[in-house]
Amino acid sequence: MHKLLLETAQQAVDSLNIEDHEILRTKLTEIVDTYDLLTYKHIEKEECILATNKCPNLATHHEMHLKGLKVLRKIFHKLLVSTTITYEDKEKIYKYFHDWRCYHVIQDDMADFEYFRDKNQTDNF
């Protein structure tokens, strides 16, 4: 699941080169819809695995997931209702996906890696 999320995040970052606001907004809407669906599936699966393995950090991990979704929705809501997309807006999108990849996947998930020990459950994770 991380692989699909990373690929979708990369699509969002790549789309930032589109200069036409309407085309960019349409593309980002499609990407966000896909990313949102993948994120919910990912969170559900990841937290189920963590709960099954009695991860003591489950509540904190869950809060990180919710916080990340809230930040993403705020950024994209602004883009969807604005008439222009500024360089600053694009920076926020890039920063979100960069931080998610570098901090959540690499640091937060790896901190609880021992609780992802059931290979059968984590193959598509």
N, CA, C and O atoms as CSV, one atom per row, in Angstrom:
chain,resi,resn,atom,element,x,y,z
A,1,MET,N,N,0.817,-1.190,0.000
A,1,MET,CA,C,0.000,0.000,0.000
A,1,MET,C,C,0.867,1.263,0.000
A,1,MET,O,O,0.517,2.250,-0.647
A,2,HIS,N,N,1.990,1.240,0.717
A,2,HIS,CA,C,2.872,2.408,0.696
A,2,HIS,C,C,3.305,2.727,-0.723
A,2,HIS,O,O,3.394,3.894,-1.103
A,3,LYS,N,N,3.573,1.696,-1.504
A,3,LYS,CA,C,4.027,1.920,-2.875
A,3,LYS,C,C,2.975,2.686,-3.679
A,3,LYS,O,O,3.310,3.631,-4.394
A,4,LEU,N,N,1.712,2.286,-3.568
A,4,LEU,CA,C,0.641,2.988,-4.285
A,4,LEU,C,C,0.488,4.424,-3.791
A,4,LEU,O,O,0.283,5.340,-4.587
A,5,LEU,N,N,0.589,4.615,-2.487
A,5,LEU,CA,C,0.505,5.966,-1.942
A,5,LEU,C,C,1.661,6.831,-2.433
A,5,LEU,O,O,1.464,7.995,-2.784
A,6,LEU,N,N,2.853,6.269,-2.457
A,6,LEU,CA,C,4.016,7.024,-2.938
A,6,LEU,C,C,3.879,7.366,-4.417
A,6,LEU,O,O,4.221,8.473,-4.834
A,7,GLU,N,N,3.381,6.426,-5.209
A,7,GLU,CA,C,3.184,6.689,-6.640
A,7,GLU,C,C,2.152,7.792,-6.850
A,7,GLU,O,O,2.331,8.662,-7.702
A,8,THR,N,N,1.080,7.755,-6.077
A,8,THR,CA,C,0.041,8.773,-6.197
A,8,THR,C,C,0.564,10.132,-5.730
A,8,THR,O,O,0.262,11.160,-6.335
A,9,ALA,N,N,1.341,10.129,-4.664
A,9,ALA,CA,C,1.959,11.368,-4.185
A,9,ALA,C,C,2.874,11.944,-5.264
A,9,ALA,O,O,2.901,13.157,-5.477
A,10,GLN,N,N,3.615,11.086,-5.936
A,10,GLN,CA,C,4.506,11.558,-6.997
A,10,GLN,C,C,3.703,12.152,-8.159
A,10,GLN,O,O,4.124,13.134,-8.770
A,11,GLN,N,N,2.548,11.555,-8.459
A,11,GLN,CA,C,1.684,12.113,-9.507
A,11,GLN,C,C,1.235,13.529,-9.127
A,11,GLN,O,O,1.187,14.418,-9.977
A,12,ALA,N,N,0.912,13.729,-7.862
A,12,ALA,CA,C,0.501,15.060,-7.404
A,12,ALA,C,C,1.637,16.056,-7.580
A,12,ALA,O,O,1.432,17.158,-8.088
A,13,VAL,N,N,2.826,15.667,-7.160
A,13,VAL,CA,C,3.987,16.550,-7.291
A,13,VAL,C,C,4.270,16.827,-8.769
A,13,VAL,O,O,4.517,17.972,-9.146
A,14,ASP,N,N,4.237,15.796,-9.599
A,14,ASP,CA,C,4.493,15.982,-11.032
A,14,ASP,C,C,3.466,16.903,-11.676
A,14,ASP,O,O,3.803,17.671,-12.578
A,15,SER,N,N,2.228,16.835,-11.227
A,15,SER,CA,C,1.169,17.656,-11.826
A,15,SER,C,C,1.358,19.139,-11.528
A,15,SER,O,O,0.769,19.983,-12.204
A,16,LEU,N,N,2.160,19.464,-10.542
A,16,LEU,CA,C,2.364,20.863,-10.186
A,16,LEU,C,C,3.011,21.670,-11.301
A,16,LEU,O,O,3.020,22.900,-11.250
A,17,ASN,N,N,3.555,20.988,-12.310
A,17,ASN,CA,C,4.143,21.674,-13.459
A,17,ASN,C,C,3.092,22.150,-14.456
A,17,ASN,O,O,3.405,22.913,-15.370
A,18,ILE,N,N,1.855,21.709,-14.288
A,18,ILE,CA,C,0.778,22.138,-15.179
A,18,ILE,C,C,0.467,23.600,-14.876
A,18,ILE,O,O,0.209,23.959,-13.728
A,19,GLU,N,N,0.493,24.435,-15.899
A,19,GLU,CA,C,0.297,25.870,-15.683
A,19,GLU,C,C,-1.156,26.307,-15.759
A,19,GLU,O,O,-1.539,27.276,-15.104
A,20,ASP,N,N,-1.972,25.617,-16.539
A,20,ASP,CA,C,-3.377,25.980,-16.654
A,20,ASP,C,C,-4.110,25.601,-15.373
A,20,ASP,O,O,-4.148,24.429,-15.000
A,21,HIS,N,N,-4.692,26.596,-14.696
A,21,HIS,CA,C,-5.316,26.375,-13.394
A,21,HIS,C,C,-6.441,25.341,-13.457
A,21,HIS,O,O,-6.519,24.470,-12.591
A,22,GLU,N,N,-7.300,25.420,-14.451
A,22,GLU,CA,C,-8.431,24.491,-14.532
A,22,GLU,C,C,-7.961,23.057,-14.762
A,22,GLU,O,O,-8.490,22.125,-14.157
A,23,ILE,N,N,-6.984,22.881,-15.622
A,23,ILE,CA,C,-6.442,21.541,-15.877
A,23,ILE,C,C,-5.764,21.019,-14.615
A,23,ILE,O,O,-5.937,19.860,-14.240
A,24,LEU,N,N,-4.990,21.886,-13.963
A,24,LEU,CA,C,-4.307,21.489,-12.725
A,24,LEU,C,C,-5.329,21.127,-11.649
A,24,LEU,O,O,-5.179,20.112,-10.968
A,25,ARG,N,N,-6.351,21.939,-11.496
A,25,ARG,CA,C,-7.373,21.674,-10.488
A,25,ARG,C,C,-8.082,20.341,-10.754
A,25,ARG,O,O,-8.318,19.564,-9.829
A,26,THR,N,N,-8.414,20.086,-12.008
A,26,THR,CA,C,-9.058,18.818,-12.374
A,26,THR,C,C,-8.140,17.642,-12.067
A,26,THR,O,O,-8.566,16.642,-11.490
A,27,LYS,N,N,-6.888,17.772,-12.456
A,27,LYS,CA,C,-5.912,16.698,-12.232
A,27,LYS,C,C,-5.719,16.458,-10.730
A,27,LYS,O,O,-5.725,15.314,-10.275
A,28,LEU,N,N,-5.551,17.530,-9.970
A,28,LEU,CA,C,-5.345,17.381,-8.531
A,28,LEU,C,C,-6.574,16.789,-7.852
A,28,LEU,O,O,-6.447,16.019,-6.900
A,29,THR,N,N,-7.754,17.143,-8.333
A,29,THR,CA,C,-8.977,16.568,-7.764
A,29,THR,C,C,-8.999,15.062,-7.963
A,29,THR,O,O,-9.332,14.319,-7.039
A,30,GLU,N,N,-8.648,14.605,-9.156
A,30,GLU,CA,C,-8.588,13.163,-9.435
A,30,GLU,C,C,-7.555,12.485,-8.541
A,30,GLU,O,O,-7.805,11.421,-7.975
A,31,ILE,N,N,-6.406,13.113,-8.427
A,31,ILE,CA,C,-5.324,12.545,-7.618
A,31,ILE,C,C,-5.721,12.496,-6.143
A,31,ILE,O,O,-5.485,11.499,-5.461
A,32,VAL,N,N,-6.324,13.579,-5.660
A,32,VAL,CA,C,-6.719,13.621,-4.250
A,32,VAL,C,C,-7.776,12.567,-3.961
A,32,VAL,O,O,-7.726,11.912,-2.920
A,33,ASP,N,N,-8.728,12.395,-4.865
A,33,ASP,CA,C,-9.748,11.364,-4.663
A,33,ASP,C,C,-9.101,9.984,-4.545
A,33,ASP,O,O,-9.450,9.199,-3.663
A,34,THR,N,N,-8.169,9.701,-5.427
A,34,THR,CA,C,-7.461,8.421,-5.398
A,34,THR,C,C,-6.637,8.300,-4.123
A,34,THR,O,O,-6.673,7.273,-3.446
A,35,TYR,N,N,-5.897,9.355,-3.801
A,35,TYR,CA,C,-5.039,9.353,-2.622
A,35,TYR,C,C,-5.865,9.185,-1.348
A,35,TYR,O,O,-5.479,8.452,-0.437
A,36,ASP,N,N,-7.007,9.871,-1.298
A,36,ASP,CA,C,-7.885,9.789,-0.136
A,36,ASP,C,C,-8.376,8.354,0.069
A,36,ASP,O,O,-8.338,7.837,1.186
A,37,LEU,N,N,-8.828,7.722,-0.994
A,37,LEU,CA,C,-9.301,6.339,-0.918
A,37,LEU,C,C,-8.175,5.406,-0.481
A,37,LEU,O,O,-8.362,4.577,0.409
A,38,LEU,N,N,-7.017,5.542,-1.104
A,38,LEU,CA,C,-5.866,4.708,-0.738
A,38,LEU,C,C,-5.453,4.941,0.715
A,38,LEU,O,O,-5.086,4.005,1.426
A,39,THR,N,N,-5.517,6.191,1.140
A,39,THR,CA,C,-5.119,6.516,2.509
A,39,THR,C,C,-6.041,5.859,3.521
A,39,THR,O,O,-5.581,5.295,4.514
A,40,TYR,N,N,-7.348,5.932,3.269
A,40,TYR,CA,C,-8.282,5.286,4.195
A,40,TYR,C,C,-8.062,3.782,4.250
A,40,TYR,O,O,-8.087,3.191,5.330
A,41,LYS,N,N,-7.845,3.158,3.096
A,41,LYS,CA,C,-7.576,1.716,3.077
A,41,LYS,C,C,-6.276,1.413,3.814
A,41,LYS,O,O,-6.190,0.451,4.577
A,42,HIS,N,N,-5.282,2.235,3.579
A,42,HIS,CA,C,-3.979,2.062,4.218
A,42,HIS,C,C,-4.099,2.186,5.738
A,42,HIS,O,O,-3.596,1.345,6.483
A,43,ILE,N,N,-4.768,3.240,6.179
A,43,ILE,CA,C,-4.914,3.466,7.621
A,43,ILE,C,C,-5.659,2.305,8.263
A,43,ILE,O,O,-5.254,1.800,9.310
A,44,GLU,N,N,-6.738,1.888,7.637
A,44,GLU,CA,C,-7.522,0.781,8.182
A,44,GLU,C,C,-6.673,-0.482,8.310
A,44,GLU,O,O,-6.690,-1.149,9.344
A,45,LYS,N,N,-5.939,-0.800,7.260
A,45,LYS,CA,C,-5.118,-2.013,7.275
A,45,LYS,C,C,-3.954,-1.884,8.268
A,45,LYS,O,O,-3.690,-2.789,9.060
A,46,GLU,N,N,-3.270,-0.744,8.206
A,46,GLU,CA,C,-2.117,-0.541,9.080
A,46,GLU,C,C,-2.528,-0.566,10.550
A,46,GLU,O,O,-1.874,-1.215,11.367
A,47,GLU,N,N,-3.598,0.133,10.884
A,47,GLU,CA,C,-4.012,0.177,12.281
A,47,GLU,C,C,-4.570,-1.161,12.756
A,47,GLU,O,O,-4.455,-1.492,13.937
A,48,CYS,N,N,-5.162,-1.920,11.870
A,48,CYS,CA,C,-5.619,-3.267,12.216
A,48,CYS,C,C,-4.425,-4.151,12.567
A,48,CYS,O,O,-4.463,-4.895,13.547
A,49,ILE,N,N,-3.381,-4.068,11.773
A,49,ILE,CA,C,-2.163,-4.848,12.035
A,49,ILE,C,C,-1.543,-4.418,13.364
A,49,ILE,O,O,-1.157,-5.254,14.181
A,50,LEU,N,N,-1.452,-3.098,13.569
A,50,LEU,CA,C,-0.874,-2.595,14.814
A,50,LEU,C,C,-1.705,-3.041,16.023
A,50,LEU,O,O,-1.150,-3.402,17.061
A,51,ALA,N,N,-3.026,-3.017,15.887
A,51,ALA,CA,C,-3.900,-3.445,16.992
A,51,ALA,C,C,-3.750,-4.940,17.245
A,51,ALA,O,O,-3.658,-5.369,18.396
A,52,THR,N,N,-3.725,-5.727,16.190
A,52,THR,CA,C,-3.567,-7.179,16.319
A,52,THR,C,C,-2.277,-7.524,17.055
A,52,THR,O,O,-2.232,-8.460,17.853
A,53,ASN,N,N,-1.232,-6.753,16.772
A,53,ASN,CA,C,0.068,-7.004,17.384
A,53,ASN,C,C,0.292,-6.185,18.656
A,53,ASN,O,O,1.406,-6.108,19.175
A,54,LYS,N,N,-0.797,-5.574,19.149
A,54,LYS,CA,C,-0.776,-4.853,20.426
A,54,LYS,C,C,0.303,-3.763,20.490
A,54,LYS,O,O,1.062,-3.668,21.455
A,55,CYS,N,N,0.345,-2.960,19.447
A,55,CYS,CA,C,1.305,-1.855,19.405
A,55,CYS,C,C,0.943,-0.814,20.466
A,55,CYS,O,O,-0.180,-0.311,20.471
A,56,PRO,N,N,1.862,-0.489,21.350
A,56,PRO,CA,C,1.552,0.484,22.402
A,56,PRO,C,C,1.395,1.915,21.861
A,56,PRO,O,O,0.857,2.780,22.552
A,57,ASN,N,N,1.856,2.160,20.650
A,57,ASN,CA,C,1.785,3.498,20.050
A,57,ASN,C,C,0.596,3.663,19.107
A,57,ASN,O,O,0.547,4.627,18.345
A,58,LEU,N,N,-0.357,2.741,19.147
A,58,LEU,CA,C,-1.468,2.771,18.195
A,58,LEU,C,C,-2.236,4.092,18.236
A,58,LEU,O,O,-2.518,4.662,17.182
A,59,ALA,N,N,-2.574,4.584,19.401
A,59,ALA,CA,C,-3.341,5.828,19.498
A,59,ALA,C,C,-2.567,7.005,18.907
A,59,ALA,O,O,-3.135,7.835,18.198
A,60,THR,N,N,-1.287,7.070,19.200
A,60,THR,CA,C,-0.446,8.137,18.655
A,60,THR,C,C,-0.341,8.012,17.143
A,60,THR,O,O,-0.415,9.008,16.424
A,61,HIS,N,N,-0.170,6.796,16.668
A,61,HIS,CA,C,-0.061,6.539,15.231
A,61,HIS,C,C,-1.367,6.955,14.538
A,61,HIS,O,O,-1.345,7.567,13.470
A,62,HIS,N,N,-2.491,6.617,15.155
A,62,HIS,CA,C,-3.800,6.987,14.613
A,62,HIS,C,C,-3.931,8.510,14.530
A,62,HIS,O,O,-4.415,9.039,13.529
A,63,GLU,N,N,-3.508,9.200,15.562
A,63,GLU,CA,C,-3.573,10.670,15.560
A,63,GLU,C,C,-2.714,11.263,14.453
A,63,GLU,O,O,-3.100,12.255,13.834
A,64,MET,N,N,-1.552,10.666,14.198
A,64,MET,CA,C,-0.697,11.136,13.104
A,64,MET,C,C,-1.409,10.974,11.765
A,64,MET,O,O,-1.343,11.856,10.908
A,65,HIS,N,N,-2.093,9.840,11.590
A,65,HIS,CA,C,-2.849,9.623,10.358
A,65,HIS,C,C,-3.920,10.701,10.189
A,65,HIS,O,O,-4.049,11.286,9.113
A,66,LEU,N,N,-4.684,10.963,11.246
A,66,LEU,CA,C,-5.757,11.956,11.168
A,66,LEU,C,C,-5.216,13.357,10.903
A,66,LEU,O,O,-5.790,14.118,10.124
A,67,LYS,N,N,-4.116,13.684,11.552
A,67,LYS,CA,C,-3.507,15.003,11.365
A,67,LYS,C,C,-3.043,15.168,9.917
A,67,LYS,O,O,-3.235,16.225,9.315
A,68,GLY,N,N,-2.442,14.136,9.372
A,68,GLY,CA,C,-1.978,14.199,7.985
A,68,GLY,C,C,-3.122,14.406,7.006
A,68,GLY,O,O,-3.007,15.195,6.068
A,69,LEU,N,N,-4.223,13.701,7.221
A,69,LEU,CA,C,-5.392,13.861,6.350
A,69,LEU,C,C,-5.972,15.267,6.468
A,69,LEU,O,O,-6.384,15.855,5.467
A,70,LYS,N,N,-6.006,15.797,7.663
A,70,LYS,CA,C,-6.547,17.139,7.875
A,70,LYS,C,C,-5.712,18.185,7.136
A,70,LYS,O,O,-6.266,19.079,6.496
A,71,VAL,N,N,-4.410,18.080,7.220
A,71,VAL,CA,C,-3.510,19.013,6.541
A,71,VAL,C,C,-3.713,18.919,5.030
A,71,VAL,O,O,-3.815,19.941,4.353
A,72,LEU,N,N,-3.772,17.714,4.509
A,72,LEU,CA,C,-3.949,17.520,3.073
A,72,LEU,C,C,-5.270,18.126,2.602
A,72,LEU,O,O,-5.305,18.835,1.596
A,73,ARG,N,N,-6.336,17.854,3.313
A,73,ARG,CA,C,-7.652,18.377,2.913
A,73,ARG,C,C,-7.679,19.901,2.946
A,73,ARG,O,O,-8.298,20.531,2.089
A,74,LYS,N,N,-7.017,20.485,3.919
A,74,LYS,CA,C,-6.976,21.953,4.010
A,74,LYS,C,C,-6.262,22.548,2.793
A,74,LYS,O,O,-6.731,23.518,2.197
A,75,ILE,N,N,-5.146,21.966,2.444
A,75,ILE,CA,C,-4.383,22.449,1.288
A,75,ILE,C,C,-5.221,22.332,0.018
A,75,ILE,O,O,-5.331,23.287,-0.751
A,76,PHE,N,N,-5.803,21.170,-0.194
A,76,PHE,CA,C,-6.531,20.957,-1.431
A,76,PHE,C,C,-7.855,21.712,-1.467
A,76,PHE,O,O,-8.302,22.106,-2.544
A,77,HIS,N,N,-8.482,21.919,-0.337
A,77,HIS,CA,C,-9.709,22.713,-0.322
A,77,HIS,C,C,-9.410,24.125,-0.825
A,77,HIS,O,O,-10.162,24.685,-1.624
A,78,LYS,N,N,-8.320,24.681,-0.353
A,78,LYS,CA,C,-7.933,26.029,-0.794
A,78,LYS,C,C,-7.717,26.046,-2.303
A,78,LYS,O,O,-8.142,26.980,-2.984
A,79,LEU,N,N,-7.071,25.034,-2.814
A,79,LEU,CA,C,-6.811,24.987,-4.254
A,79,LEU,C,C,-8.098,24.866,-5.056
A,79,LEU,O,O,-8.238,25.478,-6.115
A,80,LEU,N,N,-9.022,24.085,-4.554
A,80,LEU,CA,C,-10.248,23.832,-5.301
A,80,LEU,C,C,-11.177,25.039,-5.341
A,80,LEU,O,O,-11.969,25.173,-6.274
A,81,VAL,N,N,-11.097,25.910,-4.357
A,81,VAL,CA,C,-11.979,27.077,-4.343
A,81,VAL,C,C,-11.296,28.347,-4.845
A,81,VAL,O,O,-11.962,29.363,-5.044
A,82,SER,N,N,-9.991,28.309,-5.052
A,82,SER,CA,C,-9.282,29.511,-5.502
A,82,SER,C,C,-9.317,29.625,-7.023
A,82,SER,O,O,-9.524,28.641,-7.733
A,83,THR,N,N,-9.114,30.828,-7.493
A,83,THR,CA,C,-9.100,31.048,-8.945
A,83,THR,C,C,-7.690,30.948,-9.515
A,83,THR,O,O,-7.510,30.834,-10.728
A,84,THR,N,N,-6.708,30.991,-8.652
A,84,THR,CA,C,-5.325,30.828,-9.105
A,84,THR,C,C,-4.590,29.911,-8.123
A,84,THR,O,O,-4.975,29.769,-6.962
A,85,ILE,N,N,-3.552,29.316,-8.616
A,85,ILE,CA,C,-2.696,28.479,-7.773
A,85,ILE,C,C,-1.326,29.129,-7.772
A,85,ILE,O,O,-0.656,29.209,-8.803
A,86,THR,N,N,-0.927,29.585,-6.617
A,86,THR,CA,C,0.325,30.326,-6.505
A,86,THR,C,C,1.510,29.370,-6.323
A,86,THR,O,O,1.347,28.174,-6.078
A,87,TYR,N,N,2.671,29.933,-6.451
A,87,TYR,CA,C,3.891,29.169,-6.187
A,87,TYR,C,C,3.876,28.666,-4.738
A,87,TYR,O,O,4.304,27.548,-4.455
A,88,GLU,N,N,3.377,29.509,-3.830
A,88,GLU,CA,C,3.294,29.124,-2.414
A,88,GLU,C,C,2.362,27.923,-2.224
A,88,GLU,O,O,2.659,27.026,-1.435
A,89,ASP,N,N,1.233,27.908,-2.948
A,89,ASP,CA,C,0.306,26.775,-2.882
A,89,ASP,C,C,1.004,25.494,-3.339
A,89,ASP,O,O,0.878,24.442,-2.711
A,90,LYS,N,N,1.730,25.605,-4.429
A,90,LYS,CA,C,2.442,24.440,-4.960
A,90,LYS,C,C,3.504,23.959,-3.981
A,90,LYS,O,O,3.716,22.757,-3.822
A,91,GLU,N,N,4.169,24.905,-3.330
A,91,GLU,CA,C,5.165,24.533,-2.311
A,91,GLU,C,C,4.530,23.751,-1.169
A,91,GLU,O,O,5.119,22.794,-0.667
A,92,LYS,N,N,3.330,24.154,-0.755
A,92,LYS,CA,C,2.634,23.461,0.331
A,92,LYS,C,C,2.296,22.023,-0.058
A,92,LYS,O,O,2.418,21.105,0.752
A,93,ILE,N,N,1.877,21.843,-1.291
A,93,ILE,CA,C,1.572,20.484,-1.761
A,93,ILE,C,C,2.843,19.640,-1.767
A,93,ILE,O,O,2.866,18.519,-1.259
A,94,TYR,N,N,3.891,20.197,-2.349
A,94,TYR,CA,C,5.160,19.466,-2.399
A,94,TYR,C,C,5.627,19.135,-0.984
A,94,TYR,O,O,6.038,18.005,-0.720
A,95,LYS,N,N,5.569,20.110,-0.067
A,95,LYS,CA,C,6.024,19.897,1.308
A,95,LYS,C,C,5.201,18.812,1.991
A,95,LYS,O,O,5.748,17.971,2.704
A,96,TYR,N,N,3.879,18.830,1.774
A,96,TYR,CA,C,3.038,17.807,2.397
A,96,TYR,C,C,3.506,16.412,1.994
A,96,TYR,O,O,3.749,15.560,2.849
A,97,PHE,N,N,3.629,16.185,0.691
A,97,PHE,CA,C,4.001,14.851,0.237
A,97,PHE,C,C,5.429,14.493,0.606
A,97,PHE,O,O,5.718,13.334,0.903
A,98,HIS,N,N,6.325,15.465,0.592
A,98,HIS,CA,C,7.702,15.219,1.015
A,98,HIS,C,C,7.743,14.830,2.490
A,98,HIS,O,O,8.388,13.853,2.869
A,99,ASP,N,N,7.039,15.614,3.319
A,99,ASP,CA,C,7.035,15.334,4.755
A,99,ASP,C,C,6.370,14.000,5.061
A,99,ASP,O,O,6.838,13.251,5.919
A,100,TRP,N,N,5.274,13.700,4.357
A,100,TRP,CA,C,4.594,12.425,4.586
A,100,TRP,C,C,5.548,11.272,4.285
A,100,TRP,O,O,5.648,10.323,5.063
A,101,ARG,N,N,6.245,11.355,3.158
A,101,ARG,CA,C,7.156,10.280,2.772
A,101,ARG,C,C,8.330,10.191,3.741
A,101,ARG,O,O,8.687,9.106,4.199
A,102,CYS,N,N,8.920,11.329,4.047
A,102,CYS,CA,C,10.130,11.316,4.875
A,102,CYS,C,C,9.852,11.089,6.352
A,102,CYS,O,O,10.615,10.408,7.037
A,103,TYR,N,N,8.773,11.652,6.834
A,103,TYR,CA,C,8.539,11.573,8.270
A,103,TYR,C,C,7.575,10.456,8.659
A,103,TYR,O,O,7.850,9.687,9.581
A,104,HIS,N,N,6.454,10.369,7.963
A,104,HIS,CA,C,5.513,9.338,8.385
A,104,HIS,C,C,5.976,7.949,7.983
A,104,HIS,O,O,6.091,7.062,8.829
A,105,VAL,N,N,6.240,7.757,6.716
A,105,VAL,CA,C,6.612,6.413,6.249
A,105,VAL,C,C,7.969,5.996,6.799
A,105,VAL,O,O,8.108,4.902,7.348
A,106,ILE,N,N,8.957,6.850,6.657
A,106,ILE,CA,C,10.320,6.461,7.023
A,106,ILE,C,C,10.547,6.492,8.532
A,106,ILE,O,O,11.220,5.613,9.069
A,107,GLN,N,N,10.000,7.483,9.219
A,107,GLN,CA,C,10.251,7.572,10.662
A,107,GLN,C,C,9.135,6.947,11.499
A,107,GLN,O,O,9.390,6.044,12.296
A,108,ASP,N,N,7.918,7.417,11.325
A,108,ASP,CA,C,6.826,6.953,12.192
A,108,ASP,C,C,6.525,5.471,12.002
A,108,ASP,O,O,6.449,4.716,12.971
A,109,ASP,N,N,6.354,5.062,10.752
A,109,ASP,CA,C,6.064,3.649,10.508
A,109,ASP,C,C,7.241,2.763,10.917
A,109,ASP,O,O,7.047,1.688,11.485
A,110,MET,N,N,8.435,3.209,10.634
A,110,MET,CA,C,9.598,2.398,10.989
A,110,MET,C,C,9.768,2.306,12.504
A,110,MET,O,O,10.296,1.313,13.002
A,111,ALA,N,N,9.334,3.316,13.236
A,111,ALA,CA,C,9.417,3.268,14.700
A,111,ALA,C,C,8.555,2.139,15.262
A,111,ALA,O,O,8.859,1.583,16.318
A,112,ASP,N,N,7.478,1.804,14.549
A,112,ASP,CA,C,6.581,0.733,14.996
A,112,ASP,C,C,6.733,-0.531,14.148
A,112,ASP,O,O,5.872,-1.410,14.170
A,113,PHE,N,N,7.811,-0.611,13.419
A,113,PHE,CA,C,7.984,-1.709,12.469
A,113,PHE,C,C,7.874,-3.091,13.116
A,113,PHE,O,O,7.354,-4.020,12.498
A,114,GLU,N,N,8.344,-3.233,14.320
A,114,GLU,CA,C,8.292,-4.549,14.979
A,114,GLU,C,C,6.848,-5.032,15.148
A,114,GLU,O,O,6.614,-6.227,15.329
A,115,TYR,N,N,5.885,-4.119,15.091
A,115,TYR,CA,C,4.476,-4.503,15.229
A,115,TYR,C,C,3.816,-4.808,13.886
A,115,TYR,O,O,2.618,-5.084,13.820
A,116,PHE,N,N,4.605,-4.756,12.828
A,116,PHE,CA,C,4.144,-5.158,11.495
A,116,PHE,C,C,4.740,-6.521,11.152
A,116,PHE,O,O,5.107,-6.766,10.003
A,117,ARG,N,N,4.836,-7.393,12.127
A,117,ARG,CA,C,5.625,-8.608,11.984
A,117,ARG,C,C,4.953,-9.744,11.209
A,117,ARG,O,O,5.645,-10.686,10.823
A,118,ASP,N,N,3.656,-9.703,10.965
A,118,ASP,CA,C,2.982,-10.777,10.253
A,118,ASP,C,C,3.102,-10.550,8.755
A,118,ASP,O,O,2.359,-9.750,8.185
A,119,LYS,N,N,4.035,-11.251,8.111
A,119,LYS,CA,C,4.305,-11.053,6.691
A,119,LYS,C,C,3.057,-11.242,5.848
A,119,LYS,O,O,2.868,-10.519,4.870
A,120,ASN,N,N,2.206,-12.186,6.195
A,120,ASN,CA,C,0.994,-12.416,5.424
A,120,ASN,C,C,0.097,-11.179,5.397
A,120,ASN,O,O,-0.604,-10.936,4.414
A,121,GLN,N,N,0.120,-10.412,6.461
A,121,GLN,CA,C,-0.711,-9.216,6.541
A,121,GLN,C,C,-0.064,-8.009,5.903
A,121,GLN,O,O,-0.767,-7.060,5.555
A,122,THR,N,N,1.232,-8.004,5.737
A,122,THR,CA,C,1.927,-6.802,5.278
A,122,THR,C,C,2.401,-6.891,3.833
A,122,THR,O,O,3.052,-5.959,3.360
A,123,ASP,N,N,2.103,-7.974,3.107
A,123,ASP,CA,C,2.571,-8.096,1.732
A,123,ASP,C,C,2.158,-6.914,0.859
A,123,ASP,O,O,2.976,-6.412,0.088
A,124,ASN,N,N,0.923,-6.464,0.959
A,124,ASN,CA,C,0.445,-5.354,0.141
A,124,ASN,C,C,0.440,-4.055,0.911
A,124,ASN,O,O,-0.170,-3.074,0.485
A,125,PHE,N,N,1.101,-4.046,2.013
A,125,PHE,CA,C,1.096,-2.903,2.908
A,125,PHE,C,C,2.004,-1.862,2.344
A,125,PHE,O,O,2.161,-0.794,2.935
